[in-house]
Amino acid sequence: MTLYIDVPWLLDVQEQAVPEDVSVADYSALVAAVARHKTRIPRPTTAEPDPAWRAAALLHTLVRLQPLPYRNSLYACQVAVAYMHASGEGMDPPYGALVDLVRDIQAGKASVYQAADSIREWRL
């Protein structure tokens, strides 16, 4: 089963992930994340993306585009975990691994494909 999310779903996760009242600064970043995770063929050699790739697309896009005025890393991680859970798969990254992945994405050291590989390794 392929799970497609929308902007209201992202806003629901934001409400749970960021306890203080944080208004979205850039809704186009949320729209971009939704569109990217719906991509049917992430690479020419790949037939159908799996939930780990879709979660990575959400994570990568939200980290890079920063839709919130602050707490974007926390929000992006929560979205990725929530997406995997909603897709029927859990995630159990080693302590600090998700933080390291986000830092690598921010620094341009990790691509969406590398993020997806990490999420696949952490699946339950």
All heavy atoms as an XYZ file, in Angstrom:
966
protein
N       0.819     -1.164      0.000
C       0.000      0.000      0.000
C       0.881      1.252      0.000
O       1.811      1.373      0.777
C      -0.893     -0.001      1.249
C      -1.652      1.289      1.415
S      -2.492      1.423      3.000
C      -1.330      2.439      3.885
N       0.584      2.168     -0.874
C       1.307      3.431     -0.932
C       0.503      4.490     -0.208
O      -0.675      4.690     -0.494
C       1.530      3.855     -2.394
O       2.258      2.831     -3.068
C       2.298      5.148     -2.461
N       1.133      5.153      0.725
C       0.485      6.206      1.487
C       0.918      7.559      0.945
O       2.112      7.854      0.890
C       0.871      6.104      2.961
C       0.404      7.254      3.856
C      -1.121      7.271      3.960
C       1.043      7.146      5.226
N      -0.037      8.349      0.506
C       0.231      9.716      0.089
C      -0.337     10.653      1.142
O      -1.498     10.526      1.526
C      -0.412     10.028     -1.269
C       0.172      9.240     -2.406
C      -0.624      8.397     -3.160
C       1.518      9.351     -2.739
C      -0.097      7.672     -4.216
C       2.051      8.624     -3.790
C       1.249      7.795     -4.524
O       1.777      7.091     -5.568
N       0.483     11.583      1.574
C       0.035     12.562      2.564
C      -0.244     13.885      1.870
O       0.059     14.050      0.689
C       1.061     12.707      3.707
C       2.447     13.089      3.187
C       1.180     11.402      4.459
C       2.751     14.531      3.333
N      -0.812     14.830      2.620
C      -1.105     16.146      2.061
C      -0.679     17.213      3.064
O      -0.193     16.901      4.170
C      -2.583     16.268      1.689
C      -3.528     15.933      2.834
O      -3.077     15.876      4.006
O      -4.721     15.738      2.570
N      -0.857     18.470      2.702
C      -0.444     19.572      3.576
C      -1.175     19.527      4.924
O      -0.526     19.703      5.965
C      -0.597     20.939      2.866
C      -0.375     22.098      3.842
C       0.380     21.034      1.692
N      -2.487     19.270      4.973
C      -3.130     19.170      6.295
C      -2.499     18.095      7.192
O      -2.386     18.281      8.407
C      -4.592     18.848      5.966
C      -4.808     19.472      4.624
C      -3.494     19.262      3.899
N      -2.082     16.978      6.606
C      -1.415     15.930      7.384
C      -0.116     16.483      7.969
O       0.196     16.266      9.139
C      -1.149     14.708      6.499
C      -0.621     13.514      7.233
C      -1.351     12.523      7.804
C       0.757     13.174      7.454
N      -0.503     11.578      8.376
C       0.791     11.963      8.163
C       1.965     13.774      7.122
C       1.968     11.351      8.556
C       3.154     13.173      7.509
C       3.144     11.963      8.223
N       0.661     17.199      7.157
C       1.904     17.800      7.645
C       1.634     18.801      8.763
O       2.392     18.880      9.737
C       2.652     18.488      6.499
C       3.307     17.576      5.468
C       3.866     18.392      4.316
C       4.391     16.722      6.113
N       0.552     19.547      8.641
C       0.199     20.520      9.681
C      -0.217     19.822     10.975
O       0.092     20.301     12.071
C      -0.899     21.455      9.185
C      -0.495     22.395      8.040
C      -1.709     23.147      7.521
C       0.605     23.344      8.472
N      -0.889     18.680     10.864
C      -1.249     17.900     12.054
C       0.013     17.411     12.770
O       0.093     17.471     14.003
C      -2.127     16.708     11.689
C      -3.550     17.099     11.339
O      -3.963     18.236     11.664
O      -4.253     16.264     10.724
N       0.987     16.927     12.005
C       2.242     16.466     12.612
C       2.963     17.648     13.249
O       3.522     17.529     14.346
C       3.142     15.758     11.573
C       4.508     15.438     12.164
C       2.469     14.482     11.065
N       2.941     18.786     12.583
C       3.593     19.977     13.133
C       2.971     20.368     14.476
O       3.673     20.715     15.414
C       3.497     21.145     12.154
C       4.218     22.374     12.650
C       3.408     23.636     12.557
O       2.336     23.660     11.986
N       3.904     24.679     13.153
N       1.682     20.284     14.569
C       0.983     20.624     15.814
C       1.426     19.723     16.957
O       1.558     20.163     18.097
C      -0.521     20.492     15.584
C      -1.366     21.069     16.696
C      -2.837     21.018     16.334
O      -3.247     21.733     15.404
O      -3.568     20.239     16.980
N       1.691     18.449     16.652
C       2.130     17.503     17.674
C       3.629     17.597     17.937
O       4.081     17.420     19.058
C       1.780     16.081     17.252
C       0.298     15.838     17.135
C      -0.015     14.516     16.446
O       0.868     13.693     16.241
N      -1.265     14.331     16.088
N       4.412     17.868     16.881
C       5.873     17.841     16.987
C       6.450     19.075     17.660
O       7.446     18.993     18.375
C       6.494     17.684     15.599
N       5.842     20.222     17.394
C       6.362     21.477     17.935
C       5.348     22.000     18.947
O       4.317     22.542     18.564
C       6.602     22.498     16.799
C       7.243     23.761     17.340
C       7.472     21.887     15.692
N       5.630     21.815     20.239
C       4.637     22.130     21.259
C       4.225     23.603     21.322
O       3.076     23.908     21.570
C       5.297     21.691     22.566
C       6.706     21.416     22.262
C       6.860     21.284     20.785
N       5.153     24.493     21.091
C       4.775     25.906     21.133
C       4.096     26.306     19.825
O       4.188     25.607     18.834
C       5.978     26.809     21.424
C       7.086     26.733     20.415
C       8.149     25.686     20.713
O       7.916     24.764     21.484
O       9.214     25.789     20.106
N       3.419     27.411     19.858
C       2.684     27.878     18.685
C       3.670     28.433     17.655
O       4.229     29.514     17.853
C       1.669     28.948     19.094
C       0.801     29.394     17.933
O       0.628     28.604     16.986
O       0.294     30.527     17.979
N       3.888     27.681     16.600
C       4.806     28.092     15.535
C       4.020     28.160     14.240
O       3.464     27.158     13.787
C       5.973     27.085     15.378
C       6.879     27.490     14.229
C       6.764     26.974     16.669
N       3.948     29.314     13.662
C       3.252     29.481     12.387
C       4.182     29.084     11.252
O       5.386     29.350     11.295
C       2.831     30.940     12.200
O       1.916     31.313     13.199
N       3.619     28.485     10.244
C       4.399     28.109      9.065
C       4.833     29.393      8.365
O       4.028     30.277      8.098
C       3.569     27.214      8.121
C       4.325     26.932      6.833
C       3.185     25.920      8.821
N       6.120     29.483      8.066
C       6.659     30.671      7.401
C       6.622     30.526      5.879
O       6.576     31.523      5.166
C       8.090     30.923      7.861
N       6.643     29.264      5.397
C       6.692     29.041      3.951
C       5.859     27.812      3.589
O       6.344     26.689      3.640
C       8.143     28.863      3.499
C       8.299     28.707      1.996
O       7.278     28.746      1.270
O       9.445     28.534      1.541
N       4.615     28.050      3.236
C       3.728     26.949      2.858
C       4.188     26.261      1.571
O       3.904     25.083      1.366
C       2.287     27.434      2.704
C       1.569     27.546      4.023
C       1.547     28.746      4.717
C       0.933     26.445      4.587
C       0.902     28.842      5.944
C       0.285     26.543      5.806
C       0.271     27.745      6.480
O      -0.361     27.841      7.697
N       4.902     26.988      0.719
C       5.360     26.368     -0.530
C       6.344     25.228     -0.246
O       6.432     24.274     -1.016
C       5.987     27.406     -1.464
O       7.206     27.906     -0.939
N       7.066     25.297      0.875
C       7.966     24.203      1.258
C       7.168     22.951      1.611
O       7.587     21.827      1.287
C       8.851     24.628      2.420
N       6.020     23.134      2.254
C       5.155     21.989      2.561
C       4.590     21.388      1.284
O       4.540     20.168      1.127
C       4.024     22.405      3.502
C       4.417     22.979      4.867
C       3.173     23.340      5.666
C       5.299     22.013      5.635
N       4.177     22.242      0.367
C       3.653     21.781     -0.922
C       4.745     21.020     -1.676
O       4.490     19.962     -2.275
C       3.111     22.962     -1.751
C       2.740     22.524     -3.164
C       1.912     23.595     -1.047
N       5.976     21.526     -1.622
C       7.098     20.855     -2.293
C       7.362     19.480     -1.684
O       7.612     18.508     -2.398
C       8.348     21.723     -2.212
N       7.295     19.389     -0.351
C       7.514     18.102      0.316
C       6.448     17.092     -0.082
O       6.753     15.924     -0.368
C       7.533     18.296      1.830
N       5.202     17.537     -0.128
C       4.102     16.647     -0.538
C       4.320     16.172     -1.970
O       4.212     14.973     -2.270
C       2.730     17.355     -0.387
C       1.626     16.575     -1.082
C       2.396     17.550      1.081
N       4.639     17.090     -2.861
C       4.853     16.721     -4.266
C       6.031     15.765     -4.421
O       5.959     14.783     -5.166
C       5.071     17.973     -5.112
N       7.109     16.033     -3.708
C       8.307     15.198     -3.845
C       8.064     13.777     -3.356
O       8.516     12.822     -3.974
C       9.462     15.829     -3.080
C      10.785     15.171     -3.377
C      11.898     15.913     -2.687
N      13.191     15.437     -3.131
C      14.321     15.691     -2.487
N      14.297     16.443     -1.387
N      15.460     15.221     -2.921
N       7.354     13.617     -2.257
C       7.152     12.258     -1.740
C       6.227     11.446     -2.647
O       6.219     10.227     -2.596
C       6.634     12.289     -0.292
C       5.175     12.088     -0.132
N       4.254     13.077     -0.419
C       4.465     11.008      0.267
C       3.041     12.608     -0.199
N       3.131     11.370      0.229
N       5.454     12.128     -3.510
C       4.554     11.441     -4.434
C       5.227     11.032     -5.743
O       4.601     10.371     -6.568
C       3.349     12.327     -4.761
C       2.394     12.488     -3.607
C       1.208     13.349     -4.000
C       0.252     13.502     -2.845
N      -0.898     14.359     -3.187
N       6.478     11.412     -5.918
C       7.197     11.073     -7.139
C       7.187      9.570     -7.349
O       7.525      8.805     -6.449
C       8.653     11.579     -7.071
O       8.622     12.983     -6.886
C       9.416     11.241     -8.326
N       6.755      9.163     -8.532
C       6.617      7.737     -8.822
C       7.952      7.054     -9.049
O       8.159      5.913     -8.673
C       5.734      7.551    -10.054
C       4.639      6.557     -9.789
C       3.752      6.347    -10.973
N       3.927      4.971    -11.388
C       4.181      4.597    -12.616
N       4.255      5.451    -13.577
N       4.327      3.333    -12.904
N       8.851      7.733     -9.717
C      10.140      7.121    -10.042
C      11.256      8.042     -9.553
O      11.627      8.987    -10.243
C      10.274      6.872    -11.554
C       9.115      6.017    -12.032
C      11.602      6.207    -11.877
C       9.044      5.850    -13.524
N      11.791      7.788     -8.350
C      12.833      8.664     -7.830
C      14.138      8.581     -8.620
O      14.875      9.541     -8.697
C      13.023      8.200     -6.394
C      12.507      6.810     -6.371
C      11.448      6.733     -7.434
N      14.407      7.425     -9.208
C      15.599      7.217    -10.039
C      15.187      6.402    -11.257
O      14.300      5.544    -11.165
C      16.657      6.418     -9.282
C      17.486      7.210     -8.336
C      18.606      6.350     -7.806
N      19.552      7.182     -7.092
C      20.468      6.713     -6.288
N      20.569      5.432     -6.082
N      21.292      7.520     -5.690
N      15.834      6.631    -12.378
C      15.470      5.859    -13.581
C      15.607      4.345    -13.406
O      14.905      3.581    -14.043
C      16.451      6.368    -14.635
C      16.871      7.709    -14.156
C      16.815      7.653    -12.655
N      16.494      3.900    -12.526
C      16.707      2.461    -12.334
C      15.776      1.855    -11.296
O      15.817      0.658    -11.057
C      18.159      2.200    -11.890
O      18.411      2.928    -10.687
C      19.142      2.625    -12.965
N      14.937      2.660    -10.678
C      14.034      2.189     -9.634
C      12.610      2.165    -10.161
O      12.148      3.130    -10.756
C      14.101      3.114     -8.401
O      15.455      3.226     -7.994
C      13.279      2.572     -7.263
N      11.920      1.075     -9.930
C      10.549      0.954    -10.429
C       9.559      1.726     -9.563
O       8.874      2.609    -10.036
C      10.149     -0.517    -10.503
N       9.477      1.400     -8.310
C       8.483      2.020     -7.420
C       9.147      2.364     -6.093
O       9.759      1.513     -5.459
C       7.321      1.053     -7.186
C       6.163      1.633     -6.432
C       5.403      2.719     -7.180
O       5.351      2.677     -8.419
O       4.873      3.612     -6.527
N       9.023      3.600     -5.649
C       9.639      3.965     -4.372
C       8.939      3.292     -3.194
O       7.742      3.063     -3.233
C       9.484      5.480     -4.314
C       8.449      5.823     -5.309
C       8.386      4.720     -6.302
N       9.715      2.984     -2.174
C       9.174      2.359     -0.973
C       8.907      3.432      0.087
O       9.262      4.600     -0.086
C      10.127      1.283     -0.461
C      11.488      1.828     -0.049
O      11.824      2.978     -0.423
O      12.221      1.115      0.652
N       8.260      3.052      1.203
C       7.988      4.034      2.256
C       9.250      4.719      2.785
O       9.214      5.898      3.138
C       7.302      3.218      3.355
C       6.643      2.101      2.613
C       7.591      1.766      1.493
N      10.369      4.002      2.833
C      11.612      4.619      3.321
C      12.046      5.758      2.399
O      12.486      6.809      2.875
C      12.716      3.572      3.429
N      11.914      5.568      1.092
C      12.269      6.654      0.173
C      11.307      7.821      0.338
O      11.722      8.985      0.343
C      12.275      6.191     -1.290
C      12.798      7.288     -2.158
C      14.100      7.511     -2.483
C      12.044      8.364     -2.744
N      14.194      8.657     -3.238
C      12.957      9.205     -3.414
C      10.698      8.700     -2.757
C      12.554     10.345     -4.097
C      10.300      9.848     -3.442
C      11.224     10.645     -4.100
N      10.038      7.540      0.468
C       9.048      8.619      0.628
C       9.290      9.383      1.928
O       9.210     10.613      1.963
C       7.635      8.058      0.561
C       7.296      7.507     -0.824
C       5.864      7.027     -0.912
N       5.634      6.255     -2.117
C       5.490      6.765     -3.336
N       5.558      8.059     -3.522
N       5.278      5.973     -4.379
N       9.589      8.684      3.015
C       9.911      9.344      4.283
C      11.180     10.181      4.145
O      11.255     11.301      4.665
C      10.066      8.311      5.396
N      12.156      9.651      3.436
C      13.403     10.390      3.209
C      13.159     11.636      2.366
O      13.753     12.686      2.618
C      14.437      9.494      2.537
N      12.279     11.539      1.382
C      11.952     12.700      0.553
C      11.318     13.796      1.406
O      11.634     14.986      1.255
C      11.028     12.303     -0.589
N      10.435     13.413      2.307
C       9.827     14.382      3.216
C      10.879     14.990      4.141
O      10.962     16.215      4.291
C       8.712     13.720      4.035
C       7.468     13.304      3.261
C       6.618     12.336      4.084
C       6.658     14.526      2.838
N      11.693     14.142      4.751
C      12.741     14.593      5.657
C      13.696     15.554      4.959
O      13.951     16.667      5.427
C      13.512     13.379      6.206
C      14.734     13.674      7.078
C      14.304     14.144      8.456
C      15.609     12.435      7.200
N      14.221     15.133      3.830
C      15.209     15.916      3.089
C      14.638     17.272      2.662
O      15.273     18.312      2.833
C      15.670     15.103      1.867
C      16.889     15.630      1.212
N      16.832     16.571      0.217
C      18.202     15.340      1.400
C      18.057     16.847     -0.187
N      18.909     16.115      0.518
N      13.427     17.260      2.144
C      12.810     18.498      1.668
C      12.558     19.470      2.812
O      12.851     20.667      2.699
C      11.494     18.194      0.926
O      11.767     17.262     -0.123
C      10.887     19.445      0.339
N      12.037     18.968      3.919
C      11.727     19.851      5.046
C      12.995     20.404      5.701
O      13.024     21.561      6.128
C      10.854     19.128      6.067
C       9.457     18.761      5.563
C       8.742     17.862      6.567
C       8.634     20.002      5.252
N      14.046     19.585      5.760
C      15.309     20.067      6.323
C      15.908     21.144      5.426
O      16.357     22.184      5.900
C      16.310     18.902      6.522
C      17.723     19.415      6.784
C      15.860     18.004      7.669
N      15.891     20.898      4.132
C      16.524     21.850      3.206
C      15.713     23.131      3.003
O      16.281     24.213      2.892
C      16.777     21.180      1.858
C      17.712     19.978      1.883
C      19.098     20.333      2.215
N      19.651     21.137      1.136
C      20.926     21.365      0.961
N      21.795     20.868      1.801
N      21.347     22.096     -0.025
N      14.387     23.030      2.954
C      13.565     24.202      2.636
C      13.092     24.993      3.862
O      12.649     26.130      3.723
C      12.366     23.788      1.783
C      12.699     23.208      0.416
C      11.414     22.929     -0.365
C      13.620     24.112     -0.380
N      13.152     24.396      5.033
C      12.831     25.049      6.291
C      11.514     25.842      6.272
O      11.517     27.071      6.275
C      13.976     25.976      6.701
C      15.273     25.244      6.879
C      16.380     26.129      7.418
O      16.158     27.239      7.866
N      17.589     25.615      7.381
N      10.389     25.144      6.302
C       9.097     25.825      6.253
C       8.728     26.593      7.527
O       7.905     27.500      7.479
C       8.101     24.691      6.017
C       8.780     23.487      6.577
C      10.248     23.695      6.321
N       9.338     26.249      8.645
C       9.029     26.910      9.919
C      10.093     27.967     10.234
O      11.220     27.871      9.751
C       8.989     25.878     11.054
C       8.072     24.671     10.876
C       8.191     23.739     12.069
C       6.643     25.109     10.664
N       9.774     28.933     11.068
C      10.783     29.929     11.438
C      11.906     29.319     12.291
O      13.023     29.828     12.304
C      10.007     30.989     12.212
C       8.685     30.405     12.533
C       8.456     29.242     11.621
N      11.628     28.224     12.985
C      12.622     27.495     13.771
C      12.091     26.093     14.052
O      10.942     25.793     13.766
C      12.972     28.223     15.073
C      11.781     28.562     15.945
C      11.336     27.686     16.919
C      11.103     29.765     15.781
C      10.242     27.986     17.709
C      10.003     30.083     16.575
C       9.581     29.192     17.531
O       8.496     29.492     18.308
N      12.943     25.216     14.573
C      12.606     23.820     14.890
C      12.335     22.960     13.651
O      11.599     21.981     13.719
C      11.427     23.739     15.853
C      11.691     24.414     17.170
C      11.192     23.549     18.263
N      11.382     24.256     19.527
C      11.907     23.673     20.583
N      12.258     22.429     20.533
N      12.054     24.349     21.693
N      12.917     23.315     12.526
C      12.705     22.564     11.293
C      13.280     21.147     11.358
O      12.681     20.220     10.826
C      13.292     23.329     10.107
C      12.439     24.516      9.755
O      11.361     24.365      9.211
N      12.914     25.703     10.093
N      14.421     21.002     12.006
C      15.031     19.668     12.104
C      14.155     18.728     12.921
O      13.919     17.580     12.525
C      16.422     19.763     12.726
O      17.254     20.532     11.908
N      13.679     19.209     14.058
C      12.775     18.409     14.890
C      11.521     18.037     14.106
O      11.094     16.872     14.100
C      12.388     19.191     16.150
C      11.284     18.579     17.027
C      11.752     17.259     17.619
C      10.871     19.560     18.119
N      10.963     19.011     13.437
C       9.750     18.790     12.648
C       9.993     17.772     11.533
O       9.202     16.837     11.354
C       9.284     20.126     12.078
C       8.093     20.025     11.158
C       6.949     19.331     11.520
C       8.107     20.651      9.916
C       5.849     19.257     10.673
C       7.009     20.586      9.073
C       5.895     19.885      9.454
O       4.819     19.816      8.614
N      11.076     17.914     10.810
C      11.380     16.989      9.706
C      11.534     15.557     10.222
O      11.039     14.610      9.595
C      12.634     17.446      8.973
N      12.201     15.395     11.351
C      12.367     14.057     11.936
C      11.022     13.465     12.345
O      10.750     12.287     12.081
C      13.298     14.120     13.144
S      15.009     14.495     12.741
N      10.186     14.276     12.965
C       8.860     13.810     13.372
C       8.021     13.403     12.163
O       7.298     12.412     12.209
C       8.129     14.890     14.170
C       8.710     15.122     15.539
C       8.358     14.002     16.490
O       8.942     12.924     16.428
N       7.426     14.246     17.366
N       8.107     14.159     11.083
C       7.362     13.824      9.868
C       7.830     12.487      9.312
O       7.009     11.627      8.953
C       7.489     14.945      8.808
C       7.014     14.474      7.441
C       6.707     16.175      9.247
N       9.140     12.278      9.254
C       9.666     11.014      8.718
C       9.217      9.822      9.561
O       8.769      8.801      9.025
C      11.190     11.071      8.635
N       9.313      9.959     10.874
C       8.903      8.871     11.771
C       7.400      8.635     11.661
O       6.938      7.486     11.585
C       9.330      9.178     13.225
C       8.713      8.183     14.201
C      10.845      9.180     13.341
N       6.620      9.717     11.637
C       5.160      9.591     11.525
C       4.764      8.956     10.198
O       3.832      8.142     10.137
C       4.494     10.961     11.681
N       5.468      9.310      9.120
C       5.154      8.730      7.817
C       5.438      7.225      7.830
O       4.621      6.436      7.344
C       5.947      9.409      6.689
C       5.568      8.817      5.359
C       4.452      9.286      4.668
C       6.258      7.743      4.818
C       4.047      8.707      3.481
C       5.869      7.161      3.627
C       4.771      7.647      2.963
O       4.357      7.062      1.791
N       6.575      6.829      8.366
C       6.894      5.400      8.427
C       5.851      4.655      9.264
O       5.393      3.587      8.876
C       8.300      5.187      8.995
C       9.412      5.618      8.050
S       9.446      4.688      6.503
C      10.120      3.126      7.080
N       5.466      5.235     10.389
C       4.450      4.607     11.243
C       3.118      4.487     10.498
O       2.480      3.432     10.529
C       4.284      5.409     12.531
C       3.215      4.876     13.420
N       3.372      3.726     14.169
C       1.960      5.319     13.669
C       2.260      3.490     14.831
N       1.384      4.446     14.549
N       2.704      5.565      9.841
C       1.434      5.544      9.100
C       1.479      4.555      7.940
O       0.445      4.038      7.524
C       1.100      6.946      8.591
N       2.679      4.269      7.447
C       2.847      3.303      6.354
C       2.925      1.871      6.864
O       3.115      0.936      6.088
C       4.122      3.617      5.554
O       3.990      4.851      4.904
N       2.842      1.708      8.176
C       2.870      0.370      8.754
C       4.259     -0.138      9.057
O       4.463     -1.328      9.280
N       5.247      0.757      9.061
C       6.627      0.370      9.360
C       7.158      1.273     10.459
O       6.893      2.468     10.470
C       7.507      0.508      8.120
C       7.066     -0.391      6.974
C       8.046     -0.377      5.831
O       9.237     -0.148      6.067
O       7.608     -0.606      4.707
N       7.907      0.696     11.354
C       8.509      1.486     12.413
C       9.941      1.846     12.076
O      10.512      1.339     11.114
N      10.498      2.713     12.876
C      11.889      3.131     12.729
C      12.552      3.093     14.091
O      11.970      3.555     15.068
C      11.952      4.585     12.217
C      12.226      4.744     10.775
S      12.169      6.489     10.266
C      13.490      7.231     11.161
N      13.753      2.553     14.156
C      14.508      2.543     15.404
C      15.961      2.883     15.106
O      16.830      2.017     15.087
C      14.386      1.179     16.083
C      15.003      1.168     17.470
O      15.142      2.259     18.075
O      15.360      0.079     17.956
N      16.229      4.182     14.870
C      17.615      4.559     14.598
C      18.468      4.456     15.855
O      17.968      4.679     16.961
C      17.514      6.007     14.124
C      16.232      6.512     14.650
C      15.324      5.315     14.800
N      19.752      4.145     15.701
C      20.642      4.156     16.865
C      20.682      5.561     17.471
O      20.433      6.556     16.779
C      22.009      3.795     16.274
C      21.721      3.164     14.958
C      20.430      3.741     14.482
N      21.015      5.631     18.734
C      21.045      6.908     19.433
C      21.909      7.918     18.668
O      23.074      7.653     18.369
C      21.591      6.732     20.851
C      21.596      8.013     21.643
C      20.431      8.494     22.210
C      22.760      8.753     21.794
C      20.422      9.678     22.926
C      22.760      9.933     22.503
C      21.589     10.395     23.068
O      21.581     11.579     23.760
N      21.319      9.051     18.343
C      22.031     10.131     17.669
C      22.130     10.008     16.153
O      22.560     10.954     15.491
N      21.725      8.881     15.603
C      21.882      8.667     14.163
C      20.978      9.578     13.338
O      21.388     10.082     12.282
C      21.626      7.206     13.807
N      19.761      9.796     13.797
C      18.841     10.666     13.066
C      19.333     12.116     13.101
O      19.270     12.830     12.097
C      17.430     10.539     13.633
C      16.282     11.098     12.810
C      16.288     10.584     11.380
C      14.955     10.774     13.464
N      19.858     12.540     14.228
C      20.429     13.881     14.352
C      21.620     14.026     13.402
O      21.763     15.040     12.706
C      20.852     14.169     15.811
C      21.633     15.476     15.913
C      19.648     14.196     16.716
N      22.459     13.009     13.358
C      23.611     13.038     12.445
C      23.164     13.102     10.993
O      23.755     13.832     10.186
C      24.508     11.813     12.659
C      25.240     11.846     13.987
O      25.360     12.939     14.589
O      25.686     10.772     14.442
N      22.126     12.357     10.654
C      21.605     12.382      9.287
C      21.102     13.780      8.934
O      21.397     14.295      7.854
C      20.496     11.346      9.113
C      19.810     11.318      7.746
C      20.810     11.050      6.619
C      18.692     10.290      7.744
N      20.363     14.402      9.834
C      19.857     15.755      9.585
C      21.022     16.730      9.408
O      21.003     17.574      8.502
C      18.907     16.206     10.710
C      18.618     17.698     10.628
C      17.609     15.412     10.647
N      22.040     16.613     10.223
C      23.215     17.496     10.082
C      23.895     17.290      8.726
O      24.336     18.254      8.095
C      24.196     17.259     11.219
C      23.721     17.843     12.520
C      24.771     17.742     13.603
N      24.237     18.299     14.833
C      24.438     17.767     16.024
N      25.160     16.690     16.173
N      23.918     18.344     17.097
N      23.972     16.041      8.292
C      24.572     15.763      6.981
C      23.719     16.335      5.855
O      24.246     16.839      4.864
C      24.773     14.262      6.788
C      25.920     13.707      7.627
O      26.734     14.515      8.149
O      26.006     12.476      7.767
N      22.410     16.264      5.983
C      21.518     16.859      4.977
C      21.712     18.375      4.954
O      21.849     18.972      3.885
C      20.047     16.491      5.250
C      19.811     14.999      5.004
C      19.110     17.330      4.381
C      18.462     14.487      5.502
N      21.752     18.986      6.122
C      21.941     20.437      6.204
C      23.262     20.865      5.567
O      23.329     21.915      4.925
C      21.917     20.903      7.667
C      20.564     20.847      8.301
C      20.610     21.089      9.804
O      21.588     20.746     10.474
N      19.545     21.670     10.336
N      24.280     20.060      5.746
C      25.605     20.383      5.223
C      25.767     20.001      3.750
O      26.823     20.246      3.164
C      26.680     19.692      6.064
N      24.745     19.376      3.187
C      24.843     18.936      1.798
C      25.669     17.677      1.611
O      26.067     17.337      0.503
N      25.890     16.941      2.696
C      26.693     15.717      2.650
C      25.854     14.466      2.435
O      26.397     13.403      2.144
C      27.494     15.563      3.943
C      28.527     16.633      4.155
C      29.228     16.421      5.485
C      30.218     17.515      5.784
N      30.844     17.336      7.098
N      24.544     14.562      2.625
C      23.662     13.395      2.471
C      22.545     13.735      1.490
O      21.853     14.738      1.655
C      23.071     12.976      3.810
N      22.396     12.897      0.499
C      21.330     13.061     -0.493
C      20.064     12.379      0.012
O      20.081     11.663      1.017
C      21.741     12.424     -1.824
O      21.768     11.014     -1.690
N      18.988     12.585     -0.702
C      17.732     11.918     -0.352
C      17.898     10.397     -0.460
O      17.310      9.654      0.327
C      16.564     12.434     -1.226
C      16.738     12.034     -2.678
C      15.228     11.960     -0.686
N      18.729      9.937     -1.378
C      18.946      8.495     -1.547
C      19.722      7.920     -0.364
O      19.424      6.816      0.106
C      19.675      8.221     -2.856
C      18.952      8.831     -4.028
C      19.474      9.930     -4.698
C      17.714      8.342     -4.444
C      18.791     10.509     -5.767
C      17.028      8.916     -5.499
C      17.576     10.001     -6.157
O      16.897     10.581     -7.197
N      20.701      8.662      0.132
C      21.440      8.213      1.311
C      20.540      8.226      2.544
O      20.623      7.325      3.383
C      22.674      9.093      1.526
C      23.717      8.894      0.439
C      24.752     10.002      0.407
O      24.427     11.176      0.600
N      25.996      9.627      0.160
N      19.674      9.229      2.640
C      18.720      9.276      3.746
C      17.788      8.065      3.690
O      17.498      7.444      4.711
C      17.918     10.576      3.706
N      17.326      7.730      2.496
C      16.443      6.571      2.336
C      17.160      5.278      2.735
O      16.571      4.415      3.395
C      15.942      6.474      0.899
N      18.424      5.154      2.356
C      19.194      3.965      2.745
C      19.294      3.861      4.266
O      19.152      2.769      4.829
C      20.589      3.991      2.125
C      20.570      3.753      0.621
O      19.569      3.210      0.098
O      21.573      4.107     -0.035
N      19.521      4.984      4.927
C      19.598      4.976      6.396
C      18.262      4.574      7.006
O      18.216      3.733      7.913
C      19.999      6.358      6.917
O      21.316      6.668      6.525
N      17.194      5.144      6.508
C      15.861      4.812      7.040
C      15.550      3.329      6.814
O      14.988      2.678      7.694
C      14.785      5.733      6.425
C      14.990      7.157      6.950
C      13.379      5.224      6.736
C      14.133      8.208      6.280
N      15.948      2.792      5.682
C      15.749      1.347      5.437
C      16.490      0.517      6.468
O      15.992     -0.505      6.934
C      16.222      0.974      4.042
C      15.240      1.293      2.972
C      15.691      0.778      1.594
N      14.989      1.528      0.604
C      15.490      2.563     -0.071
N      16.739      2.936      0.098
N      14.752      3.208     -0.941
N      17.700      0.928      6.821
C      18.497      0.200      7.820
C      17.846      0.245      9.196
O      18.039     -0.662     10.000
C      19.904      0.786      7.902
C      20.775      0.486      6.713
C      22.145      1.155      6.826
O      22.541      1.544      7.949
O      22.814      1.283      5.795
N      17.104      1.310      9.472
C      16.503      1.510     10.785
C      15.088      0.955     10.885
O      14.460      1.041     11.944
C      16.466      2.997     11.128
C      17.794      3.676     11.110
C      19.021      3.099     11.340
C      18.041      5.045     10.852
N      20.008      4.042     11.238
C      19.439      5.246     10.931
C      17.226      6.141     10.555
C      20.034      6.490     10.740
C      17.820      7.378     10.366
C      19.198      7.552     10.455
N      14.571      0.397      9.791
C      13.186     -0.129      9.826
C      13.055     -1.257     10.822
O      13.960     -2.054     11.013
C      12.794     -0.672      8.438
C      12.315      0.352      7.496
C      11.697     -0.290      6.295
N      12.687     -1.021      5.524
C      12.635     -1.194      4.221
N      11.630     -0.713      3.533
N      13.553     -1.870      3.592
N      11.868     -1.330     11.384
C      11.542     -2.447     12.295
C      10.748     -3.489     11.535
O       9.988     -3.213     10.673
C      10.712     -1.950     13.472
C      11.412     -0.987     14.411
C      10.449     -0.503     15.474
C      12.591     -1.669     15.074
